[in-house]
Amino acid sequence: VNKATMSHLCTLRAKLAKYRTELIAPPKAGSSEGTGFDVEKVGDARVALIGFPSVGKSTILSHFTGTASEAAAYEFTTLTCIPGIIHHKDCRIQLLDLPGIIEGASEGKGRGRQVIGVARSC
């Protein structure tokens, strides 16, 4: 293999490794992206409300838990994870209102990676 070709391949591999770590690494402290998604687990069970924008997730949370979750006529009113607690018989169920998930969320569109990460932890 030519030395120049090998050098170019090594540079490309290094760039790919750098971009992979940037995608996986948590956001830096100075960044506002991702704030509010780290919610402590409380109660006996945990349920995440996942769905498209403007389908009533915040309204359900407000009615079931009494938690004030902003609901408006425009998309992406909820920008962070909003927790609430449902008391049913002797159980406490934590209900999480997540931002709307859109097509391409797995590639990071619309805070998709954070939303999917919270959903996996439920």
C-alpha positions as CSV (number, residue, x, y, z in Angstrom):
1,V,0.0,0.0,0.0
2,N,1.2,3.4,-0.9
3,K,2.4,5.6,2.0
4,A,0.3,8.5,1.0
5,T,-2.8,6.3,0.8
6,M,-2.1,4.7,4.2
7,S,-1.6,8.2,5.7
8,H,-4.9,9.3,4.3
9,L,-6.7,6.2,5.6
10,C,-5.3,6.7,9.0
11,T,-6.5,10.4,9.0
12,L,-10.0,9.3,8.0
13,R,-10.1,6.6,10.7
14,A,-9.0,9.2,13.3
15,K,-11.7,11.6,12.2
16,L,-14.4,8.9,12.3
17,A,-13.3,7.9,15.8
18,K,-13.5,11.5,16.9
19,Y,-17.0,12.0,15.5
20,R,-18.3,8.7,17.1
21,T,-17.1,9.8,20.5
22,E,-18.8,13.2,20.0
23,L,-22.1,11.5,19.2
24,I,-21.9,9.2,22.2
25,A,-20.4,11.6,24.8
26,P,-22.8,13.6,27.0
27,P,-23.1,17.3,26.2
28,K,-20.6,19.7,27.8
29,A,-21.6,21.7,30.9
30,G,-21.8,25.0,29.0
31,S,-24.3,23.6,26.5
32,S,-28.0,24.0,27.0
33,E,-28.8,20.9,24.9
34,G,-30.0,18.0,27.0
35,T,-30.7,19.8,30.2
36,G,-33.7,18.5,32.1
37,F,-33.6,14.9,30.8
38,D,-31.8,13.6,33.9
39,V,-34.7,12.7,36.2
40,E,-34.3,10.7,39.5
41,K,-36.4,7.5,39.6
42,V,-39.1,7.8,42.2
43,G,-41.9,5.3,43.2
44,D,-42.6,1.8,42.3
45,A,-42.8,2.1,38.5
46,R,-41.8,4.5,35.8
47,V,-43.8,5.3,32.6
48,A,-42.7,7.6,29.8
49,L,-45.2,9.4,27.5
50,I,-43.8,9.1,24.0
51,G,-45.4,10.4,20.9
52,F,-45.5,12.9,18.1
53,P,-45.6,16.6,18.9
54,S,-49.0,18.1,19.9
55,V,-50.9,14.8,20.6
56,G,-51.8,15.5,24.3
57,K,-48.9,14.1,26.3
58,S,-48.7,17.2,28.5
59,T,-52.5,17.3,29.0
60,I,-52.5,13.7,30.2
61,L,-49.7,14.4,32.6
62,S,-51.5,17.4,34.0
63,H,-54.8,15.6,34.4
64,F,-53.4,12.4,36.0
65,T,-50.8,13.9,38.3
66,G,-51.8,17.6,38.9
67,T,-48.3,18.6,37.7
68,A,-48.2,21.9,35.8
69,S,-47.0,21.0,32.3
70,E,-47.3,23.7,29.7
71,A,-49.6,22.8,26.8
72,A,-50.1,25.1,23.8
73,A,-51.4,25.0,20.2
74,Y,-47.9,24.9,18.8
75,E,-45.4,22.0,18.5
76,F,-42.5,21.4,20.9
77,T,-44.0,23.2,23.9
78,T,-42.3,20.6,26.1
79,L,-38.5,20.9,25.7
80,T,-37.3,18.8,28.7
81,C,-38.5,15.8,30.6
82,I,-41.3,16.8,33.1
83,P,-42.0,14.2,35.9
84,G,-45.2,13.6,37.8
85,I,-46.4,11.0,40.3
86,I,-49.7,9.0,40.0
87,H,-50.9,7.5,43.3
88,H,-52.9,4.3,42.6
89,K,-53.9,2.2,45.6
90,D,-50.6,1.7,47.4
91,C,-48.4,2.3,44.4
92,R,-46.6,5.4,43.3
93,I,-46.1,5.5,39.5
94,Q,-43.7,8.1,38.0
95,L,-45.1,9.5,34.8
96,L,-42.6,11.3,32.5
97,D,-43.7,13.9,29.9
98,L,-41.1,13.8,27.1
99,P,-40.8,16.2,24.1
100,G,-42.4,15.1,20.9
101,I,-40.5,12.6,18.8
102,I,-40.1,13.2,15.1
103,E,-38.9,11.3,12.1
104,G,-35.1,11.0,12.2
105,A,-35.0,11.0,16.0
106,S,-32.5,8.2,16.0
107,E,-30.1,10.4,14.1
108,G,-30.5,13.2,16.7
109,K,-33.2,15.4,15.1
110,G,-35.4,17.2,17.6
111,R,-33.5,16.0,20.7
112,G,-34.3,12.5,19.6
113,R,-31.3,10.9,21.2
114,Q,-32.1,12.3,24.7
115,V,-35.8,11.3,24.4
116,I,-34.9,7.7,23.3
117,G,-32.3,7.5,26.1
118,V,-34.9,8.4,28.7
119,A,-37.4,5.9,27.2
120,R,-34.8,3.1,27.4
121,S,-34.2,3.8,31.0
122,C,-37.9,3.4,32.0
